[in-house]
């Protein structure tokens, strides 16, 4: 192999790696955002109507 071919192969590999990392970073950010939205939605939801009103003494 000549130096030009090695250089092109290394450049292509580097570009693939950078694009893969950028995509993973985007997916991670989206997942974190959706998780935060889910937590916020659960915190704003109405509590269960029977929660804390009754004690089950049957065993």
Residue frames as a rotation matrix with the C-alpha (Angstrom) as fourth column:
UNK 1
0.580 0.815 0.000 0.00
0.815 -0.580 0.000 0.00
0.000 0.000 -1.000 0.00
UNK 2
-0.349 -0.680 0.644 1.19
0.614 -0.685 -0.391 3.46
0.708 0.259 0.657 -0.69
UNK 3
-0.879 -0.107 -0.465 1.05
0.451 -0.508 -0.734 6.39
-0.158 -0.855 0.495 1.68
UNK 4
-0.778 0.628 -0.020 -1.88
-0.583 -0.709 0.397 8.04
0.235 0.320 0.918 -0.10
UNK 5
-0.107 0.759 -0.643 -4.07
-0.106 0.634 0.766 4.95
0.989 0.150 0.013 0.26
UNK 6
-0.405 -0.113 -0.907 -3.18
0.824 0.385 -0.416 4.61
0.396 -0.916 -0.063 3.94
UNK 7
-0.988 0.018 -0.153 -3.96
0.046 -0.914 -0.403 8.28
-0.147 -0.406 0.902 4.49
UNK 8
-0.494 0.860 -0.129 -7.35
-0.625 -0.248 0.740 7.94
0.605 0.446 0.660 2.78
UNK 9
-0.071 0.442 -0.894 -8.20
0.353 0.849 0.392 4.84
0.933 -0.288 -0.217 4.84
UNK 10
-0.656 -0.235 -0.717 -7.27
0.753 -0.132 -0.645 6.58
0.057 -0.963 0.263 8.08
UNK 11
-0.945 0.327 0.003 -9.27
-0.327 -0.945 0.013 9.66
0.007 0.011 1.000 7.11
UNK 12
-0.254 0.890 -0.379 -12.34
-0.390 0.265 0.882 7.56
0.885 0.372 0.279 6.28
UNK 13
-0.177 0.125 -0.976 -12.06
0.709 0.704 -0.039 5.67
0.683 -0.699 -0.213 9.56
UNK 14
-0.889 -0.208 -0.407 -11.72
0.439 -0.638 -0.633 8.91
-0.128 -0.741 0.659 11.50
UNK 15
-0.752 0.659 0.027 -14.77
-0.575 -0.676 0.460 10.41
0.322 0.330 0.887 9.77
UNK 16
-0.066 0.735 -0.674 -16.88
0.018 0.677 0.736 7.31
0.998 0.037 -0.058 10.50
UNK 17
-0.400 -0.153 -0.904 -15.83
0.848 0.313 -0.428 7.37
0.348 -0.937 0.005 14.14
UNK 18
-0.988 0.005 -0.152 -16.61
0.055 -0.920 -0.387 11.08
-0.142 -0.391 0.909 14.53
UNK 19
-0.492 0.866 -0.092 -20.03
-0.620 -0.275 0.734 10.74
0.611 0.418 0.672 12.92
UNK 20
-0.068 0.432 -0.899 -20.83
0.395 0.839 0.374 7.71
0.916 -0.329 -0.228 15.07
UNK 21
-0.656 -0.239 -0.716 -19.90
0.754 -0.170 -0.634 9.59
0.029 -0.956 0.292 18.25
UNK 22
-0.939 0.343 0.022 -21.94
-0.341 -0.938 0.056 12.61
0.039 0.045 0.998 17.18
UNK 23
-0.221 0.894 -0.391 -24.97
-0.356 0.299 0.885 10.41
0.908 0.335 0.252 16.55
UNK 24
-0.159 0.121 -0.980 -24.61
0.744 0.667 -0.039 8.66
0.649 -0.735 -0.196 19.91
UNK 25
-0.920 -0.196 -0.339 -24.34
0.373 -0.699 -0.610 12.05
-0.117 -0.687 0.717 21.64
UNK 26
-0.693 0.721 0.021 -27.55
-0.605 -0.596 0.528 13.20
0.393 0.353 0.849 19.93
UNK 27
-0.014 0.695 -0.719 -29.40
0.043 0.719 0.694 10.01
0.999 -0.022 -0.040 20.89
UNK 28
-0.480 -0.235 -0.845 -28.18
0.816 0.234 -0.529 10.30
0.322 -0.944 0.079 24.49
UNK 29
-0.993 0.100 -0.059 -29.39
-0.076 -0.943 -0.324 13.90
-0.088 -0.317 0.944 24.69
UNK 30
-0.385 0.905 -0.182 -32.78
-0.590 -0.089 0.802 12.97
0.710 0.416 0.568 23.28
UNK 31
-0.052 0.335 -0.941 -33.14
0.460 0.844 0.275 10.09
0.887 -0.418 -0.198 25.74
UNK 32
-0.764 -0.268 -0.587 -32.26
0.645 -0.292 -0.707 12.33
0.018 -0.918 0.396 28.68
UNK 33
-0.880 0.472 0.059 -34.76
-0.461 -0.877 0.137 14.94
0.117 0.093 0.989 27.52
UNK 34
-0.111 0.876 -0.470 -37.54
-0.349 0.408 0.843 12.37
0.930 0.258 0.261 27.17
UNK 35
-0.267 -0.059 -0.962 -36.68
0.735 0.633 -0.243 10.96
0.623 -0.772 -0.125 30.60
UNK 36
-0.957 -0.111 -0.268 -36.88
0.260 -0.740 -0.621 14.39
-0.129 -0.664 0.737 32.17
UNK 37
-0.601 0.799 -0.032 -40.22
-0.665 -0.477 0.574 15.01
0.443 0.367 0.818 30.46
UNK 38
-0.043 0.574 -0.817 -41.54
0.154 0.812 0.563 11.70
0.987 -0.102 -0.123 31.78
UNK 39
-0.581 -0.222 -0.783 -40.47
0.787 0.093 -0.610 12.54
0.208 -0.971 0.121 35.34
UNK 40
-0.971 0.236 -0.048 -42.10
-0.221 -0.952 -0.213 15.97
-0.096 -0.196 0.976 35.06
UNK 41
-0.340 0.888 -0.309 -45.30
-0.525 0.093 0.846 14.42
0.780 0.450 0.435 33.70
UNK 42
-0.108 0.269 -0.957 -45.43
0.562 0.810 0.164 11.90
0.820 -0.520 -0.239 36.55
UNK 43
-0.820 -0.238 -0.521 -44.86
0.570 -0.418 -0.707 14.64
-0.050 -0.877 0.479 39.13
UNK 44
-0.858 0.507 -0.075 -47.72
-0.512 -0.855 0.081 16.70
-0.023 0.108 0.994 37.69
UNK 45
-0.488 0.712 -0.506 -50.18
-0.010 0.575 0.818 13.82
0.873 0.404 -0.273 37.42
UNK 46
0.222 0.687 0.692 -53.04
-0.809 -0.266 0.525 13.52
0.545 -0.676 0.496 39.87
UNK 47
-0.742 -0.482 0.466 -52.43
-0.668 0.597 -0.445 11.26
-0.063 -0.641 -0.765 42.86
UNK 48
-0.706 0.482 -0.518 -54.26
0.221 0.846 0.485 7.95
0.673 0.228 -0.704 43.11
UNK 49
-0.031 0.787 0.616 -57.70
-0.509 -0.542 0.668 8.54
0.860 -0.293 0.418 44.69
UNK 50
0.857 0.402 -0.321 -57.32
0.025 0.591 0.806 5.74
0.514 -0.699 0.497 47.28
UNK 51
-0.038 -0.979 -0.202 -53.73
0.443 0.165 -0.881 6.46
0.896 -0.123 0.427 48.19
UNK 52
-0.883 -0.458 0.103 -53.42
0.083 -0.369 -0.926 6.93
0.462 -0.809 0.364 51.96
UNK 53
-0.299 0.856 0.422 -57.17
-0.816 -0.458 0.352 6.76
0.494 -0.240 0.835 52.64
UNK 54
0.789 0.614 -0.025 -57.49
-0.542 0.714 0.443 3.12
0.290 -0.336 0.896 53.67
UNK 55
-0.389 -0.847 0.362 -55.49
-0.919 0.386 -0.084 0.58
-0.069 -0.365 -0.929 55.63
UNK 56
0.342 0.439 -0.831 -55.84
-0.524 0.823 0.219 -3.09
0.780 0.360 0.512 54.69
UNK 57
-0.110 -0.341 0.934 -55.83
-0.987 0.145 -0.063 -5.03
-0.114 -0.929 -0.353 57.98
UNK 58
0.896 0.417 0.156 -56.63
-0.389 0.903 -0.182 -8.40
-0.217 0.102 0.971 56.43
UNK 59
-0.086 -0.996 -0.018 -53.69
-0.931 0.074 0.358 -10.73
-0.355 0.048 -0.934 56.35
